[in-house]
Amino acid sequence: MARYIGLDVGSVSVDLVVVDRGADGPPHVIESRYVRTYGRALPVTIEQLREVIGRHADIAGLAVTGSGGKIVAELLGVPFINEIVAQSKATLTLHPGVRTIIEIGGEDSKLIRLETDGDGRPRVSDFALNSICAAGTGSFLDQ
């Protein structure tokens, strides 16, 4: 069965998930990783991808998100997905009843509101990000 990698290259960590297509439901998580980068996002990203791809020869696709994701996506020639889009799609797929997402990262915080449109399809109705880098975000909580 084909597997896919989702990669989040953030300001504090590299987060990676390997999933396969669920036959009748959501994707099945095969492996997940959270690795602190300590300011070395690109080398840590390359190391993690090498390890994971070496263990899963049947990778059919890879997409990247996160504050460092655009650079990595360009280097690898793979799609870059906006974080709000990625978080909303994943939440609506895995937890369709959720209507509010709060994400506290190392560089910013996000509030995403979801609703159902007139045709019954879920969509992002609103979102907000903090305006001052790292103010009140995960860097504070981490300490």
Protein Blocks (a to p, Z undefined) as FASTA:
>chain_A
ZZdddddddfkbccdddddddfklccddfbdcdddfkhpamlmmmmmmmmmmmmmmkbcb
dcdedjklmmmmmmnopacddfklmmmmmmmmmmmmbcbdcdddfkbccdddddddfkop
acdfbdcddfbehiapaklmmZZ
